[in-house]
Amino acid sequence: MKKNYIKVKNGLCIITIAKNSKEKLINTIRSIDKQIVAPDLHLVICRNISVSAIASFKKKNRLFIINKDRSLYHAMNIGLEHNCYSHVLFLNSEDIFSTPLEIYKLKKYIILNKSIVSRTILKFKNTYFFLRNKQMRSKNYLSHTSFVGHIQDGKKVIKYDEKFEIIADGMWMKNILKNRNKIDNRQNITVHSLGGISTKPNIFLLKKFNKKTPVIKVLLKIIIKFFISESMYYKLIYFYKYKIKNICN
């Protein structure tokens, strides 16, 4: 029987979802291992990645759950079911921390028992997108890869609604914040590589949409992307909300 209630300890659990690409997963794991303060728990829910490929990354605070999920948001729910700490951050495969100090800086907020809304740097090849200050002040700004959700002790676990395959992450964050206070942390804590379902929509995903999904908006993005390069597409759609910089690695 699945757990509906959890007894949590004060601390940070990072949940990473990975499928097929061991290189992307390893990139995220190494970023976490470079932190000067380790997370209290790192859960890795992965599929189609061999045990031998990740064996060297086993740690006392890291648990691998392999080939148990049936979809992205089901994998995230598996992570929530196995979490036993007060705060959760989803740092998915290929996402990394912006510096080795991020967990250290988050710890001072975690003891306040609030959710933490931070900034995410978006990345496509050598182009980086930095959120403008006015967007951070918007009450609607929530970035899944820099959102540290507070899971209250003794409360029902808030899970992802797996019916909404495109917007379930936004719905989850808003549900977390309904009855829980938040801290607006203006720091860039993570770097997210563009090109996933939410940032690179295509015509085959339309069948998954429903009345809660802005279908017209997505269709417009698909049309624009058809006529210009992927790099120009991101520069166009993020022009007003982000400062754009080309950085050579």
MDAnalysis code that builds the backbone (N, CA, C; Angstrom):
import MDAnalysis as mda
import numpy as np

u = mda.Universe.empty(747, n_residues=249, atom_resindex=np.repeat(np.arange(249), 3), trajectory=True)
u.add_TopologyAttr("name", ["N", "CA", "C"] * 249)
u.add_TopologyAttr("resid", np.arange(1, 250))
u.add_TopologyAttr("resname", ["MET", "LYS", "LYS", "ASN", "TYR", "ILE", "LYS", "VAL", "LYS", "ASN", "GLY", "LEU", "CYS", "ILE", "ILE", "THR", "ILE", "ALA", "LYS", "ASN", "SER", "LYS", "GLU", "LYS", "LEU", "ILE", "ASN", "THR", "ILE", "ARG", "SER", "ILE", "ASP", "LYS", "GLN", "ILE", "VAL", "ALA", "PRO", "ASP", "LEU", "HIS", "LEU", "VAL", "ILE", "CYS", "ARG", "ASN", "ILE", "SER", "VAL", "SER", "ALA", "ILE", "ALA", "SER", "PHE", "LYS", "LYS", "LYS", "ASN", "ARG", "LEU", "PHE", "ILE", "ILE", "ASN", "LYS", "ASP", "ARG", "SER", "LEU", "TYR", "HIS", "ALA", "MET", "ASN", "ILE", "GLY", "LEU", "GLU", "HIS", "ASN", "CYS", "TYR", "SER", "HIS", "VAL", "LEU", "PHE", "LEU", "ASN", "SER", "GLU", "ASP", "ILE", "PHE", "SER", "THR", "PRO", "LEU", "GLU", "ILE", "TYR", "LYS", "LEU", "LYS", "LYS", "TYR", "ILE", "ILE", "LEU", "ASN", "LYS", "SER", "ILE", "VAL", "SER", "ARG", "THR", "ILE", "LEU", "LYS", "PHE", "LYS", "ASN", "THR", "TYR", "PHE", "PHE", "LEU", "ARG", "ASN", "LYS", "GLN", "MET", "ARG", "SER", "LYS", "ASN", "TYR", "LEU", "SER", "HIS", "THR", "SER", "PHE", "VAL", "GLY", "HIS", "ILE", "GLN", "ASP", "GLY", "LYS", "LYS", "VAL", "ILE", "LYS", "TYR", "ASP", "GLU", "LYS", "PHE", "GLU", "ILE", "ILE", "ALA", "ASP", "GLY", "MET", "TRP", "MET", "LYS", "ASN", "ILE", "LEU", "LYS", "ASN", "ARG", "ASN", "LYS", "ILE", "ASP", "ASN", "ARG", "GLN", "ASN", "ILE", "THR", "VAL", "HIS", "SER", "LEU", "GLY", "GLY", "ILE", "SER", "THR", "LYS", "PRO", "ASN", "ILE", "PHE", "LEU", "LEU", "LYS", "LYS", "PHE", "ASN", "LYS", "LYS", "THR", "PRO", "VAL", "ILE", "LYS", "VAL", "LEU", "LEU", "LYS", "ILE", "ILE", "ILE", "LYS", "PHE", "PHE", "ILE", "SER", "GLU", "SER", "MET", "TYR", "TYR", "LYS", "LEU", "ILE", "TYR", "PHE", "TYR", "LYS", "TYR", "LYS", "ILE", "LYS", "ASN", "ILE", "CYS", "ASN"])
u.atoms.positions = np.array([
    [0.846, -1.198, 0.000],
    [0.000, 0.000, 0.000],
    [0.881, 1.247, 0.000],
    [0.548, 2.255, -0.832],
    [1.333, 3.480, -0.883],
    [1.075, 4.327, 0.355],
    [2.140, 5.010, 0.790],
    [2.021, 5.853, 1.958],
    [1.334, 7.161, 1.591],
    [0.355, 7.569, 2.385],
    [-0.299, 8.854, 2.184],
    [0.203, 9.913, 3.148],
    [0.822, 9.472, 4.248],
    [1.331, 10.399, 5.240],
    [2.779, 10.040, 5.542],
    [3.567, 11.057, 5.869],
    [4.971, 10.817, 6.149],
    [5.379, 11.499, 7.452],
    [6.334, 10.909, 8.131],
    [6.974, 11.510, 9.285],
    [8.320, 12.017, 8.811],
    [8.494, 13.336, 8.771],
    [9.683, 13.897, 8.163],
    [10.658, 14.438, 9.205],
    [11.935, 14.451, 8.794],
    [13.006, 15.062, 9.575],
    [13.418, 16.348, 8.883],
    [13.920, 17.300, 9.649],
    [14.356, 18.556, 9.051],
    [15.586, 18.301, 8.180],
    [15.519, 18.691, 6.926],
    [16.640, 18.475, 6.030],
    [16.213, 18.590, 4.579],
    [17.166, 18.343, 3.674],
    [16.929, 18.495, 2.243],
    [17.084, 17.166, 1.521],
    [16.061, 16.818, 0.755],
    [16.102, 15.657, -0.135],
    [16.115, 16.163, -1.569],
    [17.095, 15.719, -2.347],
    [17.132, 16.012, -3.777],
    [16.648, 14.772, -4.524],
    [15.710, 14.981, -5.445],
    [15.182, 13.872, -6.249],
    [15.577, 14.108, -7.699],
    [16.206, 13.096, -8.291],
    [16.652, 13.184, -9.685],
    [15.961, 12.096, -10.508],
    [15.360, 12.507, -11.625],
    [14.709, 11.576, -12.540],
    [15.571, 11.456, -13.788],
    [15.823, 10.226, -14.226],
    [16.661, 10.022, -15.413],
    [16.107, 8.884, -16.250],
    [16.279, 9.019, -17.557],
    [15.832, 7.964, -18.475],
    [16.808, 7.872, -19.644],
    [17.327, 6.686, -19.868],
    [18.154, 6.354, -21.031],
    [19.591, 6.883, -20.984],
    [19.793, 8.150, -20.683],
    [21.117, 8.736, -20.812],
    [21.892, 8.718, -19.493],
    [22.870, 7.828, -19.392],
    [23.694, 7.793, -18.185],
    [24.602, 9.018, -18.107],
    [25.022, 9.568, -19.263],
    [25.911, 10.728, -19.262],
    [25.230, 11.939, -18.623],
    [23.971, 12.174, -18.970],
    [23.241, 13.302, -18.388],
    [23.036, 13.105, -16.891],
    [22.718, 11.886, -16.488],
    [22.535, 11.596, -15.069],
    [23.834, 11.807, -14.303],
    [24.921, 11.311, -14.836],
    [26.221, 11.448, -14.171],
    [26.607, 12.920, -14.034],
    [26.249, 13.732, -15.027],
    [26.526, 15.166, -14.962],
    [25.842, 15.798, -13.753],
    [24.601, 15.404, -13.504],
    [23.858, 15.923, -12.348],
    [24.437, 15.392, -11.038],
    [24.738, 14.111, -10.984],
    [25.292, 13.509, -9.770],
    [26.603, 14.184, -9.391],
    [27.461, 14.410, -10.359],
    [28.750, 15.053, -10.074],
    [28.582, 16.469, -9.560],
    [27.570, 17.176, -10.087],
    [27.291, 18.522, -9.599],
    [26.872, 18.493, -8.133],
    [26.055, 17.512, -7.767],
    [25.627, 17.376, -6.365],
    [26.810, 16.996, -5.484],
    [27.669, 16.103, -5.971],
    [28.814, 15.661, -5.179],
    [29.866, 16.745, -5.000],
    [29.826, 17.794, -5.820],
    [30.764, 18.913, -5.692],
    [30.319, 19.927, -4.639],
    [29.096, 19.802, -4.140],
    [28.601, 20.732, -3.126],
    [29.412, 20.591, -1.835],
    [29.728, 21.722, -1.211],
    [30.527, 21.665, 0.026],
    [29.703, 21.122, 1.189],
    [28.379, 21.174, 1.064],
    [27.473, 20.537, 2.021],
    [26.597, 19.563, 1.239],
    [26.587, 18.310, 1.646],
    [25.827, 17.284, 0.930],
    [24.342, 17.351, 1.290],
    [23.465, 16.934, 0.394],
    [22.046, 16.817, 0.767],
    [21.875, 15.707, 1.793],
    [20.823, 15.782, 2.578],
    [20.576, 14.728, 3.566],
    [20.207, 13.419, 2.878],
    [19.573, 13.525, 1.711],
    [19.210, 12.342, 0.938],
    [19.173, 12.703, -0.535],
    [19.708, 11.821, -1.371],
    [19.609, 11.983, -2.820],
    [18.958, 10.732, -3.390],
    [17.739, 10.902, -3.905],
    [17.005, 9.798, -4.514],
    [17.137, 9.886, -6.027],
    [17.550, 8.807, -6.650],
    [17.675, 8.761, -8.110],
    [16.709, 7.715, -8.640],
    [15.689, 8.163, -9.363],
    [14.718, 7.257, -9.974],
    [15.052, 7.210, -11.458],
    [15.548, 6.079, -11.926],
    [16.043, 6.014, -13.306],
    [15.522, 4.778, -14.030],
    [15.540, 4.866, -15.350],
    [15.050, 3.795, -16.220],
    [16.015, 3.631, -17.392],
    [16.191, 2.374, -17.784],
    [17.035, 2.040, -18.936],
    [18.486, 2.499, -18.756],
    [18.941, 2.452, -17.520],
    [20.345, 2.731, -17.210],
    [20.850, 1.562, -16.374],
    [21.954, 0.963, -16.783],
    [22.429, -0.248, -16.117],
    [22.979, 0.042, -14.727],
    [22.882, -0.946, -13.864],
    [23.400, -0.823, -12.496],
    [24.905, -0.577, -12.520],
    [25.606, -1.247, -13.416],
    [27.069, -1.103, -13.479],
    [27.490, 0.317, -13.857],
    [26.661, 1.015, -14.647],
    [27.006, 2.366, -15.095],
    [27.004, 3.374, -13.956],
    [26.248, 3.086, -12.913],
    [26.121, 4.047, -11.806],
    [26.655, 3.494, -10.480],
    [27.227, 2.308, -10.515],
    [27.679, 1.654, -9.282],
    [28.697, 2.487, -8.515],
    [29.579, 3.169, -9.216],
    [30.639, 3.937, -8.553],
    [30.110, 5.186, -7.860],
    [28.846, 5.548, -8.105],
    [28.280, 6.758, -7.507],
    [27.414, 6.452, -6.279],
    [27.428, 5.217, -5.841],
    [26.669, 4.867, -4.645],
    [27.279, 5.549, -3.414],
    [26.395, 6.039, -2.556],
    [26.816, 6.696, -1.322],
    [25.821, 6.363, -0.218],
    [26.220, 6.654, 0.996],
    [25.354, 6.376, 2.142],
    [24.057, 7.163, 2.052],
    [24.112, 8.380, 1.521],
    [22.927, 9.238, 1.454],
    [22.255, 9.208, 0.086],
    [22.626, 8.235, -0.774],
    [22.057, 8.165, -2.125],
    [21.389, 6.813, -2.353],
    [20.148, 6.858, -2.827],
    [19.390, 5.639, -3.111],
    [18.981, 5.626, -4.577],
    [19.312, 4.551, -5.286],
    [18.896, 4.372, -6.676],
    [17.651, 3.477, -6.727],
    [16.646, 3.925, -7.443],
    [15.434, 3.137, -7.687],
    [15.335, 2.954, -9.195],
    [15.553, 1.725, -9.668],
    [15.762, 1.475, -11.091],
    [14.589, 0.710, -11.699],
    [14.107, 1.228, -12.830],
    [13.058, 0.573, -13.642],
    [11.774, 0.284, -12.866],
    [11.369, 1.230, -12.020],
    [10.126, 1.083, -11.265],
    [9.036, 2.057, -11.731],
    [9.412, 3.038, -12.541],
    [8.456, 4.074, -12.943],
    [7.882, 3.796, -14.322],
    [6.694, 4.358, -14.568],
    [6.042, 4.200, -15.863],
    [5.942, 5.517, -16.643],
    [6.296, 6.633, -16.007],
    [6.268, 7.939, -16.673],
    [7.071, 8.920, -15.829],
    [7.299, 10.125, -16.389],
    [8.068, 11.145, -15.682],
    [7.448, 11.493, -14.332],
    [6.158, 11.813, -14.329],
    [5.534, 12.263, -13.082],
    [5.257, 11.108, -12.134],
    [5.111, 9.922, -12.651],
    [5.043, 8.762, -11.765],
    [6.375, 8.575, -11.052],
    [7.481, 8.790, -11.771],
    [8.806, 8.706, -11.156],
    [8.961, 9.750, -10.055],
    [8.461, 10.954, -10.293],
    [8.536, 12.003, -9.277],
    [7.721, 11.621, -8.044],
    [6.560, 11.011, -8.262],
    [5.751, 10.559, -7.130],
    [6.438, 9.443, -6.351],
    [7.151, 8.570, -7.044],
    [7.933, 7.536, -6.354],
    [8.962, 8.199, -5.450],
    [9.614, 9.243, -5.963],
    [10.574, 9.976, -5.144],
    [9.936, 10.575, -3.902],
    [8.760, 11.170, -4.054],
    [8.063, 11.762, -2.907],
    [7.677, 10.705, -1.880],
    [7.315, 9.521, -2.355],
    [6.936, 8.435, -1.446],
    [8.124, 7.953, -0.612],
    [9.325, 8.058, -1.164],
    [10.521, 7.585, -0.462],
    [11.230, 8.685, 0.327],
    [10.782, 9.913, 0.178],
    [11.399, 11.013, 0.906],
    [11.018, 10.986, 2.376],
    [11.966, 11.341, 3.236],
    [11.671, 11.412, 4.675],
    [12.194, 12.719, 5.284],
    [12.407, 13.733, 4.441],
    [12.925, 15.015, 4.923],
    [11.954, 16.156, 4.636],
    [12.149, 17.271, 5.330],
    [11.180, 18.365, 5.321],
    [11.126, 19.141, 4.017],
    [12.221, 19.146, 3.256],
    [12.280, 19.936, 2.029],
    [12.735, 19.071, 0.853],
    [12.142, 19.345, -0.317],
    [12.418, 18.553, -1.515],
    [12.780, 19.476, -2.671],
    [13.858, 19.124, -3.377],
    [14.257, 19.817, -4.602],
    [14.383, 18.785, -5.716],
    [13.707, 19.016, -6.836],
    [13.835, 18.141, -7.996],
    [14.929, 18.693, -8.909],
    [16.087, 18.057, -8.883],
    [17.188, 18.405, -9.775],
    [17.315, 17.254, -10.759],
    [16.672, 17.414, -11.919],
    [16.549, 16.298, -12.843],
    [17.806, 16.085, -13.676],
    [17.824, 14.988, -14.395],
    [18.976, 14.598, -15.196],
    [19.410, 15.728, -16.115],
    [20.684, 16.060, -16.079],
    [21.373, 17.108, -16.834],
    [21.322, 18.466, -16.151],
    [20.384, 18.702, -15.226],
    [20.386, 19.940, -14.455],
    [21.532, 19.910, -13.453],
    [22.114, 21.092, -13.189],
    [23.246, 21.166, -12.260],
    [23.081, 22.363, -11.332],
    [23.833, 22.370, -10.241],
    [23.891, 23.544, -9.371],
    [24.780, 24.601, -10.009],
    [24.469, 25.869, -9.759],
    [25.217, 26.961, -10.377],
    [26.592, 27.160, -9.745],
    [26.731, 26.843, -8.451],
    [28.028, 26.901, -7.763],
    [28.071, 25.769, -6.739],
    [29.255, 25.456, -6.184],
    [29.346, 24.410, -5.149],
    [28.807, 24.833, -3.784],
    [28.259, 26.046, -3.681],
    [27.824, 26.584, -2.387],
    [26.311, 26.563, -2.194],
    [25.566, 26.058, -3.167],
    [24.114, 26.262, -3.150],
    [23.404, 25.549, -2.005],
    [23.743, 24.302, -1.711],
    [23.079, 23.610, -0.593],
    [23.464, 24.285, 0.725],
    [24.709, 24.685, 0.842],
    [25.165, 25.411, 2.040],
    [24.307, 26.659, 2.261],
    [24.033, 27.422, 1.191],
    [23.233, 28.634, 1.316],
    [21.763, 28.326, 1.575],
    [21.263, 27.216, 1.023],
    [19.859, 26.848, 1.241],
    [19.588, 26.415, 2.673],
    [20.593, 25.847, 3.326],
    [20.401, 25.302, 4.674],
    [19.894, 26.354, 5.662],
    [20.329, 27.607, 5.509],
    [19.896, 28.646, 6.453],
    [18.409, 28.951, 6.311],
    [17.847, 28.674, 5.119],
    [16.417, 28.881, 4.905],
    [15.601, 27.667, 5.327],
    [16.173, 26.492, 5.187],
    [15.434, 25.260, 5.475],
    [14.977, 25.210, 6.930],
    [15.782, 25.730, 7.836],
    [15.408, 25.687, 9.258],
    [14.201, 26.565, 9.568],
    [13.806, 27.448, 8.627],
    [12.656, 28.330, 8.837],
    [11.328, 27.660, 8.482],
    [11.397, 26.414, 7.962],
    [10.194, 25.647, 7.635],
    [9.272, 26.365, 6.659],
    [9.870, 26.860, 5.577],
    [9.112, 27.478, 4.500],
    [9.620, 26.936, 3.172],
    [8.773, 27.018, 2.146],
    [9.233, 26.692, 0.807],
    [10.136, 27.810, 0.301],
    [11.039, 27.482, -0.613],
    [12.020, 28.436, -1.102],
    [11.872, 28.570, -2.617],
    [11.609, 29.781, -3.081],
    [11.491, 30.053, -4.512],
    [12.747, 30.786, -4.961],
    [13.568, 30.135, -5.758],
    [14.826, 30.710, -6.228],
    [14.802, 30.866, -7.741],
    [15.937, 31.269, -8.289],
    [16.049, 31.472, -9.731],
    [16.768, 30.309, -10.398],
    [16.414, 30.101, -11.661],
    [17.086, 29.114, -12.501],
    [17.721, 29.814, -13.691],
    [18.972, 29.485, -13.984],
    [19.614, 29.928, -15.212],
    [19.266, 28.918, -16.301],
    [18.756, 29.383, -17.425],
    [18.468, 28.513, -18.558],
    [19.674, 28.482, -19.496],
    [19.904, 27.334, -20.120],
    [21.103, 27.175, -20.953],
    [20.764, 26.411, -22.224],
    [21.270, 26.923, -23.349],
    [21.221, 26.181, -24.608],
    [22.569, 26.351, -25.301],
    [23.335, 25.267, -25.337],
    [24.708, 25.298, -25.844],
    [25.495, 26.349, -25.072],
    [26.026, 27.373, -25.738],
    [26.806, 28.402, -25.045],
    [26.007, 29.659, -24.730],
    [24.689, 29.571, -24.877],
    [23.829, 30.718, -24.582],
    [23.142, 30.516, -23.236],
    [23.236, 31.544, -22.368],
    [22.668, 31.476, -21.024],
    [21.609, 32.565, -20.866],
    [20.531, 32.217, -20.161],
    [19.407, 33.121, -19.968],
    [19.246, 33.381, -18.466],
    [19.404, 34.658, -18.072],
    [19.329, 35.049, -16.664],
    [18.039, 35.830, -16.426],
    [17.233, 35.366, -15.500],
    [15.925, 35.974, -15.236],
    [16.072, 37.436, -14.823],
    [15.257, 38.299, -15.412],
    [15.250, 39.712, -15.039],
    [14.572, 39.894, -13.678],
    [14.994, 40.926, -12.955],
    [14.499, 41.150, -11.592],
    [12.985, 41.334, -11.548],
    [12.426, 42.018, -12.542],
    [10.985, 42.268, -12.521],
    [10.181, 40.977, -12.667],
    [10.762, 39.975, -13.338],
    [10.088, 38.690, -13.461],
    [10.140, 37.912, -12.154],
    [11.242, 38.048, -11.438],
    [11.364, 37.378, -10.143],
    [10.332, 37.935, -9.161],
    [9.999, 39.195, -9.298],
    [9.024, 39.822, -8.389],
    [7.596, 39.431, -8.721],
    [7.394, 38.834, -9.884],
    [6.047, 38.420, -10.278],
    [5.545, 37.296, -9.375],
    [4.299, 37.396, -8.942],
    [3.741, 36.372, -8.053],
    [3.573, 35.038, -8.765],
    [3.612, 35.065, -10.097],
    [3.439, 33.833, -10.862],
    [4.747, 33.110, -11.148],
    [5.877, 33.708, -10.768],
    [7.153, 33.072, -11.101],
    [7.415, 31.866, -10.207],
    [7.543, 30.722, -10.834],
    [7.937, 29.489, -10.155],
    [8.771, 28.675, -11.128],
    [9.966, 28.310, -10.727],
    [10.827, 27.489, -11.568],
    [11.028, 26.138, -10.901],
    [10.604, 25.092, -11.569],
    [10.607, 23.758, -10.959],
    [11.991, 23.319, -10.503],
    [13.036, 23.678, -11.265],
    [14.379, 23.216, -10.930],
    [15.071, 24.061, -9.866],
    [14.412, 25.104, -9.373],
    [14.982, 25.863, -8.253],
    [13.936, 26.102, -7.165],
    [12.921, 25.263, -7.141],
    [11.863, 25.340, -6.142],
    [12.116, 24.275, -5.076],
    [12.299, 24.716, -3.850],
    [12.518, 23.804, -2.726],
    [11.228, 23.751, -1.926],
    [10.472, 22.681, -2.099],
    [9.166, 22.571, -1.470],
    [9.245, 22.112, -0.030],
    [8.477, 22.754, 0.848],
    [8.415, 22.376, 2.254],
    [7.323, 21.330, 2.449],
    [7.707, 20.162, 2.940],
    [6.772, 19.070, 3.208],
    [6.526, 19.045, 4.715],
    [5.316, 19.448, 5.130],
    [5.041, 19.576, 6.554],
    [4.872, 18.226, 7.229],
    [5.345, 18.125, 8.443],
    [5.233, 16.898, 9.219],
    [3.771, 16.567, 9.510],
    [3.408, 15.317, 9.259],
    [2.071, 14.852, 9.588],
    [1.001, 15.204, 8.579],
    [1.379, 15.888, 7.499],
    [0.410, 16.272, 6.487],
    [0.380, 15.246, 5.352],
    [-0.703, 15.229, 4.631],
    [-0.808, 14.330, 3.493],
    [0.212, 14.719, 2.429],
    [0.857, 13.730, 1.828],
    [1.848, 13.984, 0.797],
    [1.159, 14.574, -0.438],
    [1.617, 15.740, -0.877],
    [1.090, 16.343, -2.094],
    [1.857, 15.767, -3.272],
    [1.130, 15.085, -4.150],
    [1.777, 14.411, -5.277],
    [1.456, 15.120, -6.595],
    [2.161, 14.706, -7.633],
    [1.900, 15.196, -8.982],
    [0.660, 14.515, -9.540],
    [-0.171, 15.287, -10.219],
    [-1.326, 14.729, -10.901],
    [-0.848, 14.208, -12.250],
    [-0.745, 12.908, -12.386],
    [-0.140, 12.299, -13.565],
    [-1.000, 12.432, -14.821],
    [-2.238, 12.888, -14.664],
    [-3.102, 13.086, -15.844],
    [-2.626, 14.272, -16.682],
    [-1.976, 15.231, -16.031],
    [-1.543, 16.446, -16.721],
    [-0.048, 16.350, -17.014],
    [0.278, 15.776, -18.160],
    [1.662, 15.440, -18.456],
    [2.527, 16.642, -18.798],
    [1.935, 17.780, -19.084],
    [2.703, 18.958, -19.473],
    [2.833, 19.959, -18.330],
    [1.771, 20.129, -17.548],
    [1.753, 21.194, -16.534],
    [1.705, 20.670, -15.108],
    [1.948, 19.377, -14.912],
    [1.840, 18.801, -13.565],
    [2.827, 19.420, -12.589],
    [4.019, 19.816, -13.071],
    [5.006, 20.392, -12.157],
    [4.543, 21.749, -11.626],
    [3.957, 22.588, -12.508],
    [3.439, 23.871, -12.047],
    [2.287, 23.710, -11.078],
    [1.402, 22.765, -11.344],
    [0.285, 22.502, -10.444],
    [0.786, 22.042, -9.087],
    [1.836, 21.198, -9.080],
    [2.386, 20.690, -7.819],
    [2.959, 21.822, -6.972],
    [3.724, 22.703, -7.591],
    [4.305, 23.816, -6.834],
    [3.226, 24.715, -6.249],
    [2.191, 25.014, -7.027],
    [1.112, 25.871, -6.533],
    [0.342, 25.193, -5.397],
    [0.171, 23.887, -5.484],
    [-0.502, 23.156, -4.397],
    [0.335, 23.163, -3.124],
    [1.650, 23.070, -3.268],
    [2.543, 23.134, -2.109],
    [2.399, 24.481, -1.409],
    [2.264, 25.548, -2.200],
    [2.262, 26.901, -1.646],
    [0.895, 27.365, -1.154],
    [-0.154, 26.597, -1.398],
    [-1.504, 27.033, -1.032],
    [-1.618, 27.378, 0.442],
    [-1.131, 26.500, 1.289],
    [-1.276, 26.704, 2.734],
    [0.076, 26.800, 3.439],
    [1.121, 27.142, 2.657],
    [2.449, 27.149, 3.243],
    [3.185, 28.412, 2.827],
    [3.890, 29.011, 3.755],
    [4.607, 30.243, 3.477],
    [5.837, 29.965, 2.611],
    [6.310, 31.012, 1.930],
    [7.484, 30.852, 1.077],
    [8.496, 31.954, 1.345],
    [9.720, 31.685, 0.938],
    [10.799, 32.660, 0.964],
    [11.223, 32.906, -0.481],
    [11.315, 34.159, -0.880],
    [11.810, 34.493, -2.209],
    [13.324, 34.675, -2.129],
    [14.033, 33.686, -2.606],
    [15.492, 33.722, -2.641],
    [15.913, 34.165, -4.036],
    [16.503, 35.313, -4.164],
    [16.786, 35.903, -5.474],
    [18.050, 35.357, -6.127],
    [18.660, 34.344, -5.541],
    [19.887, 33.777, -6.084],
    [19.601, 32.764, -7.199],
    [20.529, 32.669, -8.159],
    [20.480, 31.620, -9.170],
    [21.088, 30.357, -8.584],
    [20.279, 29.359, -8.301],
    [20.837, 28.178, -7.628],
    [21.085, 27.006, -8.574],
    [20.405, 26.995, -9.737],
    [20.568, 25.868, -10.652],
    [20.703, 26.340, -12.092],
    [21.214, 25.442, -12.943],
    [21.300, 25.674, -14.382],
    [20.516, 24.567, -15.065],
    [19.524, 24.961, -15.856],
    [18.649, 23.994, -16.535],
    [18.908, 24.016, -18.030],
    [19.210, 22.863, -18.609],
    [19.440, 22.753, -20.050],
    [18.112, 22.705, -20.792],
    [17.935, 23.591, -21.752],
    [16.714, 23.664, -22.535],
    [16.628, 22.512, -23.532],
    [15.404, 22.181, -23.907],
    [15.192, 21.141, -24.902],
    [14.241, 20.051, -24.464],
    [13.700, 20.160, -23.244],
    [12.769, 19.158, -22.735],
    [11.350, 19.394, -23.234],
    [10.413, 18.632, -22.685],
    [9.014, 18.694, -23.124],
    [8.432, 20.100, -22.983],
    [8.685, 20.745, -21.855],
    [8.063, 22.044, -21.590],
    [8.698, 23.175, -22.371],
    [9.959, 23.033, -22.785],
    [10.657, 24.110, -23.486],
    [10.830, 23.848, -24.977],
    [10.512, 22.647, -25.427],
    [10.630, 22.309, -26.842],
    [9.387, 21.540, -27.278],
    [8.245, 22.197, -27.339],
    [6.998, 21.498, -27.676],
    [6.992, 21.028, -29.118],
    [6.295, 19.938, -29.373],
    [6.147, 19.466, -30.743],
    [4.729, 18.941, -30.953],
    [4.391, 18.732, -32.202],
    [3.017, 18.401, -32.593],
    [2.536, 17.090, -31.981],
    [3.444, 16.168, -31.691],
    [3.064, 14.867, -31.157],
    [2.584, 14.950, -29.705],
    [2.878, 16.069, -29.043],
    [2.475, 16.221, -27.652],
    [1.065, 16.781, -27.500],
    [0.498, 17.275, -28.581],
    [-0.816, 17.911, -28.487],
    [-1.894, 16.956, -27.999],
    [-1.753, 15.678, -28.293],
    [-2.763, 14.703, -27.875],
    [-2.805, 14.545, -26.356],
    [-1.748, 15.032, -25.677],
    [-1.700, 14.924, -24.227],
    [-2.313, 16.138, -23.542],
    [-2.666, 17.153, -24.324],
    [-3.189, 18.370, -23.747],
    [-4.663, 18.214, -23.375],
    [-5.102, 19.066, -22.476],
    [-6.486, 19.072, -22.030],
    [-6.894, 20.508, -21.749],
    [-8.059, 20.713, -21.173],
    [-8.583, 22.068, -21.019],
    [-7.750, 22.944, -20.093],
    [-6.892, 22.340, -19.262],
    [-6.071, 23.138, -18.372],
    [-4.758, 23.580, -19.026],
    [-4.476, 23.098, -20.197],
    [-3.227, 23.409, -20.875],
    [-3.448, 24.481, -21.929],
    [-2.597, 25.516, -21.979],
    [-2.763, 26.583, -22.979],
    [-2.372, 26.105, -24.364],
    [-3.283, 25.384, -25.034],
    [-2.990, 24.742, -26.314],
    [-2.618, 25.765, -27.384],
    [-3.339, 26.882, -27.451],
    [-3.079, 27.894, -28.477],
    [-1.668, 28.446, -28.341],
    [-1.258, 28.680, -27.128],
    [0.086, 29.201, -26.875],
    [1.147, 28.208, -27.350],
    [0.912, 26.941, -27.092],
    [1.866, 25.911, -27.499],
    [1.898, 25.779, -29.019],
    [0.731, 25.836, -29.646],
    [0.671, 25.762, -31.097],
    [1.452, 26.904, -31.751],
    [1.352, 28.077, -31.174],
    [2.088, 29.230, -31.699],
    [3.591, 28.993, -31.602],
    [4.041, 28.415, -30.494],
    [5.458, 28.122, -30.331],
    [5.932, 27.086, -31.357],
    [5.086, 26.097, -31.622],
    [5.440, 25.066, -32.606],
    [5.615, 25.687, -33.989],
    [4.725, 26.605, -34.343],
    [4.794, 27.266, -35.650],
    [6.061, 28.111, -35.758],
    [6.354, 28.867, -34.709],
    [7.557, 29.713, -34.718],
    [8.811, 28.866, -34.841],
    [8.852, 27.790, -34.089],
    [10.043, 26.929, -34.085],
    [10.282, 26.275, -35.444],
    [9.217, 26.094, -36.195],
    [9.340, 25.464, -37.512],
    [10.130, 26.336, -38.491],
    [10.061, 27.662, -38.327],
    [10.658, 28.577, -39.297],
    [12.045, 29.102, -38.896],
    [12.452, 28.919, -37.674],
    [13.756, 29.445, -37.244],
    [14.544, 28.356, -36.532],
    [15.832, 28.605, -36.323],
    [16.684, 27.631, -35.649],
    [16.293, 27.519, -34.180],
    [16.703, 26.434, -33.557],
    [16.370, 26.226, -32.148],
    [16.987, 27.306, -31.270],
    [18.218, 27.699, -31.606],
    [18.890, 28.745, -30.837],
    [18.137, 30.068, -30.924],
    [17.719, 30.449, -32.123],
    [16.963, 31.689, -32.302],
    [15.588, 31.599, -31.653],
    [15.005, 30.417, -31.657],
    [13.697, 30.212, -31.030],
    [13.755, 30.560, -29.543],
    [14.761, 30.053, -28.835],
    [14.868, 30.341, -27.401],
    [15.158, 31.813, -27.152],
    [16.005, 32.405, -27.976],
    [16.310, 33.833, -27.812],
    [15.069, 34.688, -28.016],
    [14.208, 34.255, -28.905],
    [12.983, 35.001, -29.179],
    [11.980, 34.887, -28.038],
    [11.688, 33.662, -27.601],
    [10.623, 33.499, -26.603],
    [11.038, 33.974, -25.209],
    [12.354, 34.059, -24.946],
    [12.822, 34.501, -23.635],
    [13.364, 35.932, -23.639],
    [13.186, 36.651, -24.750],
    [13.807, 37.964, -24.920],
    [13.400, 38.956, -23.830],
    [12.117, 39.018, -23.503],
    [11.636, 40.033, -22.557],
    [11.827, 39.625, -21.098],
    [11.840, 38.361, -20.823],
    [11.905, 37.908, -19.435],
    [13.321, 37.644, -18.938],
    [14.271, 37.456, -19.868],
    [15.623, 37.069, -19.476],
    [16.677, 37.955, -20.133],
    [17.781, 38.136, -19.429],
    [18.979, 38.716, -20.023],
    [19.745, 37.576, -20.693],
    [20.154, 37.786, -21.915],
    [20.762, 36.718, -22.697],
    [22.264, 36.978, -22.864],
    [23.077, 35.963, -22.541],
    [24.517, 36.096, -22.656],
    [25.099, 34.863, -23.331],
    [26.056, 35.089, -24.222],
    [26.814, 33.998, -24.816],
    [28.103, 33.839, -24.031],
    [28.309, 32.642, -23.471],
    [29.465, 32.386, -22.620],
    [30.223, 31.192, -23.180],
    [31.492, 31.390, -23.486],
    [32.336, 30.298, -23.991],
    [32.861, 29.487, -22.817],
    [32.652, 28.177, -22.847],
    [33.119, 27.313, -21.761],
    [34.606, 27.007, -21.910],
])
